[in-house]
C-alpha cells in the first residue's frame, strides 16, 4: 500500500478474479490514496483469448455483457441479475448529488 500511495495513482486496477478482487478492493479502499479502484480480472481473459469477444455489432451497441452472459449463463446470469441493478443504483445516486 505504501508503494502504491507513493506514486499517487489516479486509478488502481485490481485483477485477482471474482470475488477476491472485490474483497481486496473493499478491504483496502480506505488505505489506498487513489480516486478510483477498478476491478479488472475479466479483462485479462480477453487479452489472453480465454474469452471470445462479442460480434462487432454487439460491441458497437454496448452489448458485450450480454454476449458474455449468453455464452456462460451458469456463471454470469445470477451475477448480472444481482450486480447490475446495484451498480445502476450507485451511478444514479452519484448523478443526483
C-alpha angles and dihedrals in degrees: 000000000000090000092049093048091046092065092046098223123196090207131028115197116207116195109176101120127255130327095009095060092053092048093049092045093051093045094050103034094100092048099047115079100214133118092229137023109194127188112219111162091128092056091068090057090061093047093051093045094244089125120042117229119246120256112281094253090057091048090050091052097045092250100125089112089059091052090052092049093048093048093047108022097155091061103031110031096078093036092056092041090057104032101041097063090045092051091048090051091052092049092046092048090050092049091054094053 
